[in-house]
Amino acid sequence: MDCRSIQFSVDKALIDYPQLQVLFNRTAFWARERQITDLQTAIAHSNPVVTVWNAEELIGFARATSDGIYRAVIWDVVIDPRFQGAGLGRKLVETVLAHPAVNKVERVYLMTTHQQSFYERIGFESNSTTTMVLQNQSLETDFAGTLIWESVSS
């Protein structure tokens, strides 16, 4: 595969959200049906965000969240299937790991359903001791903090 036209970017302003939505729908069973407004919110709260381009076509994406010192999490790593196998996924993850928001943290986490061996080749290890999940309740549900805030602000 000729990769001479492939470009990596960390500029969020260049993201073409309709192309990103198509990429997720084509590539990631876990990200199908994501809405553009939700993608915009997720990306606004992520750093770094790395995109991969073949000319003007978005063919790869990954993002991370980080406190810059202790923990970071890598999210939504995708490479268009037409470009898989050329090392772009590895370079995409390595670009996220090299970013100043991530490169000094003690631990970098990620979640994957079927790609454990891919991430192990990059240096990630399985970790079954710290994984827990909370399925968040509706955002419209009041919680004690909201009630306290309302009483303080009255």
C-alpha positions in Angstrom: 0.0 0.0 0.0 1.3 3.4 -0.9 1.2 5.6 2.2 2.9 8.7 0.9 -0.3 10.7 0.9 -1.2 9.8 4.5 -1.2 12.7 7.0 -1.7 12.7 10.8 -3.1 15.7 12.5 -3.8 16.8 16.1 -5.8 19.9 14.9 -9.4 19.5 16.1 -10.5 22.3 13.8 -9.8 20.1 10.8 -12.2 17.3 11.8 -14.9 16.7 9.3 -17.7 15.4 11.6 -19.9 13.9 8.8 -16.8 11.9 7.6 -16.0 10.9 11.2 -19.6 9.6 11.6 -19.3 7.6 8.4 -15.9 6.2 9.6 -17.4 5.1 12.9 -20.4 3.5 11.2 -18.2 1.7 8.7 -15.5 0.6 11.2 -16.7 0.4 14.8 -19.7 -1.7 15.9 -19.6 0.0 19.3 -19.8 3.5 17.8 -22.5 3.1 15.2 -25.3 5.6 15.3 -23.3 8.3 17.2 -24.7 11.7 16.6 -22.6 14.6 15.3 -23.5 16.8 18.3 -22.4 14.1 20.7 -19.1 13.6 18.8 -18.5 17.3 18.9 -18.9 17.3 22.7 -16.7 14.2 23.2 -13.9 15.8 21.1 -14.2 19.1 22.8 -13.4 17.4 26.1 -10.6 15.2 24.7 -6.9 15.9 24.3 -5.2 14.8 22.2 -7.4 14.1 19.3 -5.6 12.5 16.4 -6.9 12.1 12.9 -5.5 10.3 9.9 -6.1 11.5 6.4 -5.6 10.1 2.9 -5.7 13.3 0.9 -9.0 14.8 2.0 -10.5 11.6 3.2 -10.7 10.8 7.0 -9.4 7.2 7.4 -8.4 7.1 11.0 -9.2 8.5 14.4 -8.3 8.3 18.1 -8.7 10.5 21.1 -7.6 10.5 24.8 -8.6 12.1 28.0 -5.9 12.8 30.6 -5.0 14.6 33.8 -1.5 15.0 32.4 0.3 13.3 35.3 -1.4 10.2 36.7 -3.9 8.7 34.3 -5.0 8.9 30.7 -7.5 6.8 28.7 -7.4 6.2 25.0 -10.8 6.1 23.3 -12.2 5.3 19.9 -9.2 4.0 17.9 -10.3 3.3 14.4 -8.6 2.8 11.0 -10.7 2.4 7.9 -10.6 -1.3 6.9 -9.2 -0.5 3.5 -6.1 0.9 5.2 -5.6 -1.7 7.9 -2.4 -3.8 7.9 -0.1 -0.9 6.8 1.0 0.1 10.3 -1.3 3.1 10.5 -3.2 1.9 13.6 0.1 1.4 15.5 1.3 4.9 14.4 -2.1 6.4 15.4 -1.8 4.9 19.0 1.9 5.9 19.2 1.0 9.4 18.2 -1.6 9.6 21.0 1.0 8.2 23.5 3.7 10.7 22.4 1.4 13.7 22.9 2.4 16.0 25.8 -1.0 15.5 27.5 -0.3 11.7 27.7 3.4 11.0 27.5 4.3 11.6 31.1 1.3 9.9 32.9 1.9 6.9 35.2 -0.8 4.7 33.5 -2.6 4.8 30.2 -5.8 2.8 30.0 -7.9 1.7 27.0 -10.7 -0.7 26.5 -11.0 -3.0 23.6 -13.4 -5.8 22.7 -11.5 -7.8 20.1 -8.1 -6.2 19.6 -6.1 -7.2 22.7 -3.3 -8.7 20.6 -2.9 -5.5 18.6 -2.5 -3.4 21.7 -0.2 -6.0 23.4 2.2 -5.6 20.4 2.4 -1.9 21.2 3.1 -2.6 24.9 -0.2 -2.7 26.6 -0.9 -5.5 29.1 -4.2 -7.1 30.1 -5.5 -5.7 33.4 -8.4 -7.6 35.0 -7.9 -6.2 38.5 -9.1 -2.6 38.0 -11.9 -2.7 35.4 -15.3 -1.7 36.7 -18.2 0.0 34.8 -21.1 2.1 35.9 -23.9 2.5 33.4 -24.8 6.1 34.0 -28.4 7.0 34.8 -30.4 9.6 32.8 -28.8 13.1 32.9 -32.2 14.5 33.8 -32.2 12.7 37.2 -31.7 15.0 40.2 -29.0 14.1 42.6 -28.1 15.4 46.1 -25.5 17.8 44.8 -28.2 19.5 42.6 -30.5 19.9 45.6 -27.8 21.3 47.8 -26.7 23.8 45.0 -30.3 24.9 44.6 -30.8 25.6 48.3 -27.4 27.5 48.5 -28.2 29.6 45.5 -31.7 30.6 46.7 
